[in-house]
Amino acid sequence: MNTYKPTSGQVFRLSKSDGPWRWPVEFDCPLAFATEDKVFVSGQLPLDEAGTVVAPGKIGPQTRQIFENMKATLAAFGLALSDLVRLNTYYVYDGPEEQATTYWEEMTRVRLEYFPDPGPAATAVRVAGLPVSGCMIQIEGIAHFPDNIANRLRIMPADSWDWSIPVPLSQGWQIGGTVYVGGQISADKKGRAVALGDVGKQTDNVLDFIDRVVEEGGGSPSDIVALKVCYAAGESGEHGRTLLANILQNAQRRLDLTKIALTAFAVDLLYEGLLLEIDAAAEISGAKRALSTGLKPCSDVAGACSGMIAGNQIYLAGRVSAKAPSSTEVSETERVKKQLADILRGFKVDLDQAGSSLPDVAKLNLFIVGDGDTEALMRSLKAISGVITDYFGSKAPAVTIVRVNGLPHADAVIQADCVAIISS
């Protein structure tokens, strides 16, 4: 097998023809995007080389298939699972709520066969669905080339929460000037949710845990440049949006949200009574500055920034479309297409302001709402593929697509965020 390692100033996109699996439709996004020091692994799905879903609806075999896909993807760069520093898992569960934890533990026992010890900083959230019918899980990650990083620091604060079963996962990793913070929840050392239903206390608990990880990584809360807020969907979209407003109001007491690239979406959280889970990235070295283009962010935070520039990285905040045709005007697929195009035009404005451009985008995350039947998913996937090709051409980023339970704006059917690497 050939292995690829970009040199200074270069990037490499791992095409589907070089990888272990492919999408079931024509989709030109790479399976991974590599820079000279790191690899952004796209959302790996339980698909094979023909684009066929492996073991439809079965979480155990699908989890195993994904890790095999991820191993092969990393091997193309001479890397292994032990080189992962961040891992995001999106899974689907539609069974009885009292069995949700058992389901997560079944999935995690398979993951334990593959996790290195110590493992990556991890976030796992339960979502409404995935972009391909029959898929129950999707996993993405960030790996670093060992020869580019002199020192790595695993971060495990002594007074943090812990998982319900023993796992080798990490609360955070400090790599170079970046601190990766895994998903933090309001829980105790046995993985039991605390401050049930109390949004203010849960927000404080989560931010306390994030602060400790960042501080043990050598930074401070002011170094946080990106937050991903997963909030409980509740009984309705409006209920979830009210909860998010309360979460952000409490967060603003502690953090300057005008200097953080914020993404937010609704999910069904694992433990009953949990209202939120947040992961983060902090940049502890070098100058940072906020981008503010006046384009519509995902939240209603006053003065919310479009993104943050930190060194050669640009974290663009979750963005929704300012031009959202109603469902009575066009089909859902057409809404996805039009809104994504509007979002990518906004990203181009942001990147131009930062001295960058769309080809510098390394990782693109798409969060969509809408119907989950097979035909609707396929139509949406084809529409998304077409828009990405229109805007990126042959220089598309690694991508993850997730169906979520709701978004911060009622008229939005898609939200996107991204990370770009400024070309040297």
C-alpha positions as CSV (number, residue, x, y, z in Angstrom):
1,M,0.0,0.0,0.0
2,N,1.2,3.5,-0.8
3,T,1.3,5.9,2.1
4,Y,0.9,9.7,1.8
5,K,2.6,12.3,3.9
6,P,2.2,16.0,2.9
7,T,5.3,18.1,3.2
8,S,5.3,21.7,4.5
9,G,2.6,23.8,2.8
10,Q,1.1,20.8,1.0
11,V,-2.3,19.0,1.6
12,F,-3.5,15.6,0.4
13,R,-7.0,14.4,-0.2
14,L,-7.6,10.6,0.1
15,S,-9.9,9.7,-2.7
16,K,-12.6,7.0,-2.5
17,S,-10.6,5.0,-5.1
18,D,-7.7,4.8,-2.6
19,G,-9.9,4.1,0.4
20,P,-11.7,1.1,1.9
21,W,-15.3,2.3,1.3
22,R,-17.4,4.5,-0.9
23,W,-20.7,6.4,-0.8
24,P,-23.7,4.9,-2.5
25,V,-24.0,7.9,-4.8
26,E,-21.4,9.8,-6.8
27,F,-19.8,12.0,-4.1
28,D,-16.4,13.6,-4.6
29,C,-15.5,14.4,-1.0
30,P,-12.3,12.7,0.1
31,L,-12.3,10.1,2.9
32,A,-9.6,12.1,4.7
33,F,-7.8,15.5,4.3
34,A,-4.2,15.6,5.4
35,T,-1.9,18.5,6.2
36,E,1.7,18.3,7.1
37,D,0.9,17.7,10.8
38,K,-2.6,16.2,11.0
39,V,-5.3,14.2,9.2
40,F,-9.0,15.1,9.3
41,V,-10.8,11.8,8.9
42,S,-14.2,12.2,7.3
43,G,-17.3,10.6,8.9
44,Q,-16.7,6.9,8.4
45,L,-19.8,4.9,7.6
46,P,-20.5,1.2,7.8
47,L,-20.2,0.9,4.0
48,D,-18.1,-1.4,1.9
49,E,-16.1,-0.8,-1.4
50,A,-19.3,-1.0,-3.4
51,G,-21.2,1.5,-1.3
52,T,-23.4,-1.2,0.3
53,V,-24.5,-0.9,3.9
54,V,-23.0,-3.6,6.1
55,A,-25.4,-5.4,8.5
56,P,-28.2,-2.8,8.2
57,G,-29.7,-1.7,11.5
58,K,-27.2,-3.7,13.6
59,I,-25.0,-1.6,15.8
60,G,-22.3,-4.1,16.8
61,P,-21.2,-5.3,13.3
62,Q,-21.6,-1.7,11.9
63,T,-19.3,-0.3,14.6
64,R,-16.7,-3.0,13.8
65,Q,-17.0,-2.2,10.1
66,I,-16.4,1.5,10.7
67,F,-13.3,0.9,12.8
68,E,-11.9,-1.3,10.1
69,N,-12.6,1.4,7.6
70,M,-11.0,4.0,9.8
71,K,-7.9,1.8,10.3
72,A,-7.5,1.4,6.5
73,T,-8.0,5.2,6.0
74,L,-5.3,6.0,8.6
75,A,-3.0,3.4,7.2
76,A,-3.0,5.3,3.9
77,F,-1.0,7.9,5.8
78,G,1.2,5.5,7.7
79,L,-0.9,6.1,10.8
80,A,-2.8,3.9,13.3
81,L,-5.8,4.4,15.6
82,S,-3.3,5.2,18.4
83,D,-2.5,8.5,16.5
84,L,-6.1,9.7,16.9
85,V,-6.5,12.6,19.4
86,R,-10.2,13.4,18.8
87,L,-13.0,11.0,18.0
88,N,-16.7,12.0,17.4
89,T,-19.3,9.3,17.3
90,Y,-22.9,9.8,16.0
91,Y,-25.2,6.9,16.6
92,V,-28.9,6.1,16.2
93,Y,-31.1,4.5,18.8
94,D,-34.9,4.2,18.5
95,G,-35.7,1.7,21.3
96,P,-37.1,2.1,24.8
97,E,-35.4,4.9,26.8
98,E,-34.7,2.6,29.7
99,Q,-32.5,0.5,27.4
100,A,-30.5,3.4,25.8
101,T,-27.5,3.0,28.2
102,T,-27.4,-0.7,27.5
103,Y,-27.3,0.0,23.8
104,W,-24.5,2.6,24.2
105,E,-22.5,0.0,26.3
106,E,-23.0,-2.6,23.6
107,M,-21.6,-0.2,21.0
108,T,-18.8,0.8,23.3
109,R,-17.7,-2.7,24.0
110,V,-17.1,-3.1,20.3
111,R,-15.2,0.2,20.3
112,L,-13.1,-1.1,23.2
113,E,-11.7,-3.7,20.8
114,Y,-10.2,-0.9,18.8
115,F,-9.5,2.0,21.2
116,P,-5.8,2.4,22.0
117,D,-4.9,3.0,25.7
118,P,-4.8,5.9,26.2
119,G,-7.5,6.7,23.7
120,P,-8.6,9.9,22.1
121,A,-10.7,12.7,23.5
122,A,-14.2,11.6,22.5
123,T,-17.7,12.8,22.0
124,A,-20.6,10.4,21.4
125,V,-24.1,11.7,20.8
126,R,-27.4,10.1,19.8
127,V,-28.8,11.6,16.7
128,A,-32.0,11.4,14.6
129,G,-30.3,9.6,11.7
130,L,-27.4,9.3,9.3
131,P,-27.2,10.2,5.6
132,V,-27.6,6.6,4.3
133,S,-30.6,4.5,5.2
134,G,-29.7,1.5,7.4
135,C,-26.6,3.1,8.9
136,M,-26.8,3.2,12.7
137,I,-23.4,4.8,13.5
138,Q,-20.8,7.2,12.0
139,I,-17.4,8.1,13.4
140,E,-15.0,10.9,12.5
141,G,-11.6,11.9,13.9
142,I,-8.5,13.9,13.9
143,A,-5.1,12.2,14.0
144,H,-1.6,13.7,14.2
145,F,1.6,12.6,12.6
146,P,3.9,11.6,15.5
147,D,7.0,13.1,13.9
148,N,5.5,16.5,13.7
149,I,4.7,16.7,17.5
150,A,7.5,16.6,20.0
151,N,5.3,16.2,23.0
152,R,1.7,15.0,23.6
153,L,-0.1,15.5,26.8
154,R,-3.0,13.4,27.8
155,I,-5.4,15.3,30.1
156,M,-7.4,13.5,32.8
157,P,-8.4,16.0,35.6
158,A,-8.6,14.2,38.9
159,D,-12.0,15.7,39.8
160,S,-13.7,15.1,36.4
161,W,-16.6,12.9,35.7
162,D,-16.2,9.3,34.3
163,W,-18.0,6.9,32.0
164,S,-20.5,4.2,33.2
165,I,-18.1,1.4,32.1
166,P,-14.3,1.4,32.1
167,V,-13.0,2.9,28.9
168,P,-9.5,4.1,27.9
169,L,-10.9,7.4,26.5
170,S,-9.4,10.7,27.4
171,Q,-11.0,13.9,28.6
172,G,-8.6,15.9,26.5
173,W,-5.3,16.0,24.6
174,Q,-2.8,18.9,24.3
175,I,-1.0,18.6,21.0
176,G,1.4,21.5,20.0
177,G,-0.7,24.6,20.6
178,T,-4.1,22.9,20.5
179,V,-6.1,21.5,23.3
180,Y,-8.8,19.0,22.2
181,V,-11.6,18.7,24.8
182,G,-13.9,15.7,24.6
183,G,-17.6,15.9,25.1
184,Q,-18.3,17.0,28.6
185,I,-21.6,16.2,30.5
186,S,-23.0,16.9,33.9
187,A,-22.2,13.6,35.5
188,D,-20.3,12.0,38.4
189,K,-17.5,9.5,38.6
190,K,-19.9,6.6,37.9
191,G,-21.3,8.2,34.8
192,R,-24.6,9.1,36.5
193,A,-26.2,12.4,35.4
194,V,-26.4,15.1,38.1
195,A,-28.4,18.3,38.5
196,L,-31.2,16.6,36.5
197,G,-33.3,19.1,34.6
198,D,-31.4,22.2,36.0
199,V,-30.0,23.9,32.9
200,G,-28.0,26.5,34.9
201,K,-26.3,24.0,37.1
202,Q,-25.6,21.5,34.2
203,T,-24.1,24.3,32.1
204,D,-21.9,25.3,35.0
205,N,-20.8,21.7,35.6
206,V,-20.0,21.2,31.9
207,L,-18.0,24.4,31.6
208,D,-16.2,23.6,34.9
209,F,-15.0,20.3,33.3
210,I,-14.0,22.1,30.1
211,D,-12.1,24.7,32.0
212,R,-10.1,22.1,33.9
213,V,-9.1,20.3,30.7
214,V,-8.0,23.5,29.1
215,E,-6.1,24.6,32.2
216,E,-4.3,21.3,32.6
217,G,-3.3,21.7,28.9
218,G,-1.6,24.9,29.7
219,G,-4.3,27.4,28.7
220,S,-7.2,29.3,30.1
221,P,-10.9,29.7,29.3
222,S,-10.1,32.7,27.1
223,D,-8.1,30.4,24.8
224,I,-11.3,28.5,23.8
225,V,-11.9,29.1,20.1
226,A,-14.7,26.6,19.3
227,L,-17.6,25.0,21.1
228,K,-20.0,22.4,19.9
229,V,-23.2,22.5,22.0
230,C,-25.5,19.4,21.7
231,Y,-28.7,20.3,23.5
232,A,-31.7,18.1,24.4
233,A,-34.4,18.2,21.7
234,G,-37.3,18.1,24.1
235,E,-40.9,17.9,23.0
236,S,-40.7,20.3,20.1
237,G,-38.3,22.4,18.1
238,E,-39.3,25.5,20.0
239,H,-38.7,23.7,23.4
240,G,-35.2,22.8,22.3
241,R,-34.5,26.3,21.0
242,T,-35.6,27.8,24.4
243,L,-33.3,25.4,26.2
244,L,-30.4,26.4,23.9
245,A,-31.1,30.1,24.7
246,N,-30.9,29.3,28.4
247,I,-27.7,27.3,28.0
248,L,-26.0,30.2,26.0
249,Q,-27.3,32.8,28.5
250,N,-25.6,30.9,31.3
251,A,-22.4,30.3,29.3
252,Q,-22.2,34.1,28.5
253,R,-21.7,34.7,32.2
254,R,-18.4,32.8,32.0
255,L,-17.2,33.0,28.4
256,D,-17.0,35.7,25.8
257,L,-19.1,34.0,23.2
258,T,-18.3,36.8,20.7
259,K,-14.8,35.2,20.4
260,I,-15.8,31.6,20.1
261,A,-16.9,29.7,16.9
262,L,-20.1,28.2,18.1
263,T,-22.1,25.3,16.6
264,A,-25.3,24.0,18.2
265,F,-27.9,21.4,17.3
266,A,-30.5,19.3,19.1
267,V,-30.1,15.6,20.0
268,D,-31.5,12.9,22.2
269,L,-29.0,12.7,25.1
270,L,-28.0,9.4,26.5
271,Y,-28.8,9.8,30.2
272,E,-32.3,10.8,31.2
273,G,-32.3,14.3,32.7
274,L,-29.2,15.5,30.8
275,L,-29.8,18.7,29.0
276,L,-26.5,19.3,27.2
277,E,-23.1,18.0,26.1
278,I,-20.3,20.3,24.9
279,D,-16.9,19.6,23.4
280,A,-14.3,22.3,22.6
281,A,-11.1,23.3,21.0
282,A,-8.6,25.7,22.6
283,E,-5.6,27.4,21.0
284,I,-3.0,28.1,23.7
285,S,-0.2,29.7,21.6
286,G,-0.1,32.5,19.1
287,A,-2.4,35.3,18.3
288,K,-6.2,34.8,17.9
289,R,-8.8,37.1,16.3
290,A,-12.5,36.9,15.6
291,L,-14.1,37.1,12.2
292,S,-17.3,39.1,12.0
293,T,-18.8,39.5,8.6
294,G,-22.4,40.2,9.7
295,L,-23.6,37.0,8.1
296,K,-26.2,34.9,9.9
297,P,-24.6,32.6,12.6
298,C,-26.4,29.6,14.1
299,S,-27.1,31.3,17.4
300,D,-28.7,34.6,18.5
301,V,-25.8,35.6,20.7
302,A,-25.4,39.3,20.4
303,G,-22.3,40.0,18.4
304,A,-21.6,36.4,17.7
305,C,-18.5,35.9,15.5
306,S,-18.4,34.2,12.2
307,G,-15.3,32.3,13.2
308,M,-11.9,32.4,14.9
309,I,-8.4,32.6,13.4
310,A,-5.7,30.9,15.4
311,G,-2.3,30.6,13.9
312,N,-2.9,28.9,10.5
313,Q,-6.2,27.5,11.4
314,I,-9.6,29.0,10.9
315,Y,-12.6,27.7,12.9
316,L,-15.8,28.8,11.1
317,A,-18.9,28.9,13.4
318,G,-22.1,27.0,12.6
319,R,-23.9,28.8,9.9
320,V,-27.5,28.7,8.7
321,S,-29.0,30.3,5.6
322,A,-30.4,33.8,5.6
323,K,-32.4,32.8,2.6
324,A,-34.6,30.0,3.7
325,P,-37.5,29.3,1.4
326,S,-40.6,27.9,3.2
327,S,-41.6,24.3,2.8
328,T,-44.7,25.5,0.8
329,E,-42.5,27.1,-1.8
330,V,-40.0,24.3,-2.7
331,S,-39.4,20.6,-1.8
332,E,-37.3,19.7,1.2
333,T,-34.5,18.5,-1.1
334,E,-34.5,21.9,-2.9
335,R,-34.4,23.7,0.5
336,V,-31.4,21.7,1.5
337,K,-29.7,22.6,-1.8
338,K,-30.5,26.3,-1.7
339,Q,-29.6,26.7,2.0
340,L,-26.3,24.9,1.7
341,A,-25.3,27.0,-1.3
342,D,-26.1,30.1,0.7
343,I,-24.0,28.9,3.6
344,L,-21.0,28.1,1.4
345,R,-21.3,31.6,-0.2
346,G,-21.1,32.9,3.4
347,F,-18.1,30.7,4.1
348,K,-16.3,32.2,1.1
349,V,-16.9,35.7,2.4
350,D,-15.5,34.7,5.8
351,L,-12.4,33.0,4.3
352,D,-11.7,35.9,2.0
353,Q,-11.7,38.2,5.0
354,A,-9.2,35.8,6.7
355,G,-6.9,35.7,3.7
356,S,-8.0,32.2,2.8
357,S,-10.3,30.5,0.3
358,L,-12.7,27.5,0.0
359,P,-9.9,25.1,-1.2
360,D,-8.3,25.6,2.2
361,V,-11.3,24.0,4.0
362,A,-10.0,20.7,5.5
363,K,-13.2,19.5,7.3
364,L,-16.8,20.3,6.6
365,N,-19.6,19.3,9.0
366,L,-23.2,19.3,7.9
367,F,-26.2,18.9,10.2
368,I,-29.5,18.4,8.6
369,V,-33.1,18.0,9.7
370,G,-36.0,16.4,7.8
371,D,-37.5,13.1,6.7
372,G,-35.5,9.9,7.1
373,D,-37.0,7.6,4.6
374,T,-34.6,5.9,2.1
375,E,-35.6,7.9,-0.9
376,A,-35.6,11.3,0.9
377,L,-32.1,10.6,2.3
378,M,-30.8,9.7,-1.2
379,R,-32.3,12.8,-2.7
380,S,-30.7,15.0,0.0
381,L,-27.3,13.3,-0.4
382,K,-27.3,13.8,-4.1
383,A,-28.3,17.5,-3.6
384,I,-25.5,18.0,-1.1
385,S,-23.0,16.3,-3.3
386,G,-23.9,18.6,-6.2
387,V,-23.6,21.8,-4.2
388,I,-20.2,20.7,-2.8
389,T,-19.0,20.0,-6.3
390,D,-20.2,23.3,-7.5
391,Y,-18.3,25.2,-4.8
392,F,-15.2,23.1,-4.3
393,G,-14.7,21.3,-7.5
394,S,-11.9,18.8,-7.2
395,K,-10.7,20.4,-4.0
396,A,-13.4,19.3,-1.6
397,P,-12.8,18.8,2.1
398,A,-13.4,15.7,4.3
399,V,-17.1,15.8,5.2
400,T,-19.4,14.5,7.9
401,I,-23.2,14.5,7.4
402,V,-25.6,13.9,10.3
403,R,-29.3,14.1,10.7
404,V,-30.1,15.9,13.9
405,N,-33.4,16.5,15.9
406,G,-33.4,20.2,15.4
407,L,-31.5,23.4,14.7
408,P,-31.3,26.8,16.5
409,H,-33.4,28.5,13.8
410,A,-36.9,27.2,12.9
411,D,-36.6,27.9,9.2
412,A,-33.3,26.1,8.8
413,V,-33.0,22.6,7.3
414,I,-29.2,22.5,7.3
415,Q,-26.3,23.9,9.3
416,A,-22.6,23.8,8.5
417,D,-19.4,24.5,10.2
418,C,-15.8,23.9,9.1
419,V,-12.1,24.1,9.8
420,A,-9.7,25.6,7.2
421,I,-5.9,25.6,7.1
422,I,-4.4,28.8,5.7
423,S,-2.1,28.0,2.9
424,S,1.5,28.9,3.6
